[in-house]
């Protein structure tokens, strides 16, 4: 049998929402472990520290509407009142907003389990909004997820969330659930 490699369409889940592959451009993850050098009489040796210098994910989101950002930044969203149907997000302006972390899960859409998922236990979401209004480009935002330690110190999981049964990430409950 020929060797198979991971790849294909991916989706990102955060804040109880799954962003489908059709709204994503590229999803990248950067996990870089720090190092320390030890100078001895036998030479200088570089060793991993076991501590992340960088733990983040980045994706480009094509916006179907500006209102879609309410699911990415719920703490910055101002809900509308009738008859208005859409709200807004205000950045800056002297308002004080504490951003809450959210679990973030990256999943291949064709995979029926979470065996190949990348899961951030607690991610803070940052936006870079540089739109170009033209006839040839869709409006997009760059979203950066900065991994933070969870209450138990966990930062990121590569692979399944259940070591005894087949499982998948449930975006609505933001937990791993067993596949029946």
C-alpha positions in Angstrom: 0.0 0.0 0.0 1.3 3.5 -0.9 2.3 5.9 1.9 -0.3 8.5 2.6 0.4 12.0 3.9 -1.6 14.5 5.9 -3.2 17.3 3.9 -6.3 18.7 2.6 -9.0 21.2 3.6 -9.1 22.3 7.2 -11.5 24.1 9.4 -10.9 26.2 12.6 -13.2 26.1 15.6 -13.2 28.8 18.3 -15.8 30.5 20.5 -18.3 27.8 19.8 -18.1 28.4 16.0 -16.6 26.3 13.3 -15.1 28.4 10.4 -15.4 26.3 7.3 -12.6 25.8 4.8 -14.5 27.9 2.3 -13.9 31.0 4.4 -10.2 30.2 5.1 -7.1 30.9 3.0 -4.2 29.4 4.8 -3.9 28.0 8.3 -0.5 27.9 9.8 0.8 26.8 13.3 4.1 27.7 14.8 5.3 25.8 17.9 8.9 26.6 18.7 10.6 25.1 21.7 13.3 27.3 23.4 16.9 26.1 23.8 19.7 26.8 26.2 23.4 26.5 25.7 25.7 24.8 28.2 29.4 25.6 27.9 31.5 22.8 29.3 35.1 21.9 29.2 34.1 19.3 26.6 32.4 21.8 24.3 29.2 23.9 24.1 26.0 21.9 23.8 22.5 23.2 22.9 19.6 21.5 24.5 15.8 22.0 24.3 14.3 23.6 27.4 10.8 22.0 27.2 9.3 25.5 27.2 7.7 27.2 24.2 9.3 30.4 22.8 6.4 30.6 20.3 3.0 28.9 20.4 0.6 30.4 17.9 -1.7 29.8 14.9 -2.5 32.1 12.1 -5.3 32.0 9.5 -6.7 34.3 6.9 -10.5 34.6 7.1 -12.5 35.8 4.1 -15.4 37.8 5.5 -18.9 37.1 4.3 -20.0 40.2 6.3 -18.5 42.5 8.9 -21.0 41.1 11.3 -19.3 37.7 11.1 -16.5 39.1 13.3 -18.8 39.0 16.3 -18.1 35.3 16.6 -14.3 35.9 16.5 -14.3 38.8 19.0 -17.5 38.4 21.2 -16.2 40.8 23.9 -15.9 43.6 21.4 -19.3 43.1 19.8 -22.2 45.5 20.3 -25.5 43.9 19.6 -28.2 45.7 17.5 -31.6 46.6 18.6 -34.7 46.2 16.4 -35.2 47.0 13.6 -31.4 47.0 12.9 -30.2 43.4 12.1 -26.4 43.8 12.4 -24.2 45.0 15.2 -20.7 46.4 15.3 -17.3 46.0 16.8 -15.4 48.9 18.2 -11.7 48.8 18.8 -10.0 51.4 21.0 -12.0 54.5 21.9 -11.0 54.3 25.6 -13.2 51.4 26.4 -11.8 48.8 28.7 -12.2 45.2 27.5 -10.7 42.1 29.0 -10.3 39.4 26.4 -11.2 35.9 27.5 -9.3 32.9 26.1 -11.0 30.3 24.1 -10.2 26.7 23.1 -9.1 26.6 19.4 -9.2 23.5 17.3 -7.8 22.9 13.8 -9.2 19.9 12.0 -9.0 18.3 8.6 -12.5 18.3 7.2 -12.2 14.9 5.6 -11.1 13.2 8.9 -13.9 11.5 10.9 -11.9 11.7 14.1 -9.6 14.2 16.0 -6.6 12.0 15.5 -4.8 14.7 13.5 -6.1 17.8 15.2 -4.1 20.7 16.6 -5.8 21.9 19.8 -4.9 25.0 21.8 -6.3 24.8 25.3 -6.6 28.5 25.8 -6.0 30.9 22.9 -6.2 34.7 22.8 -7.3 36.0 19.4 -5.7 39.0 17.7 -6.8 40.6 14.4 -4.9 42.3 11.7 -7.4 44.2 9.4 -5.8 45.5 6.2 -8.6 45.4 3.6 -8.2 46.3 0.0 -11.4 47.3 -1.7 -11.2 46.2 -5.3 -13.1 44.2 -7.9 -10.5 41.5 -7.7 -10.0 40.8 -4.0 -12.3 39.6 -1.3 -12.2 41.4 2.1 -10.2 39.3 4.5 -8.7 39.6 8.0 -5.6 37.9 9.4 -6.4 36.2 12.7 -3.6 35.3 15.1 -4.2 32.9 18.0 -1.7 33.3 20.8 -1.6 30.2 22.9 -1.9 30.7 26.7 -1.5 28.0 29.4 -4.7 26.5 30.7 -5.4 26.2 34.4 -3.5 22.9 34.5 -0.6 24.3 32.5 -1.4 22.6 29.2 -0.8 24.7 26.1 -1.3 22.6 23.0 -2.2 19.1 22.0 -1.3 17.4 18.8 -3.6 14.5 18.0 -6.6 12.9 19.7 -8.3 14.2 22.8 -9.4 10.7 23.9 -6.8 8.0 24.4 -9.3 5.1 24.9 -12.0 5.7 22.3 -12.5 7.3 18.9 -13.3 10.9 19.4 -13.9 14.2 17.6 -13.9 17.9 18.7 -17.4 19.4 19.2 -17.2 23.1 18.4 -20.6 23.9 20.1 -19.6 22.5 23.5 -15.8 23.2 22.9 -15.0 19.7 24.1 -13.8 16.4 22.8 -16.7 13.9 22.4 -16.7 10.1 21.8 -17.7 9.0 18.3 -20.4 6.4 18.4 
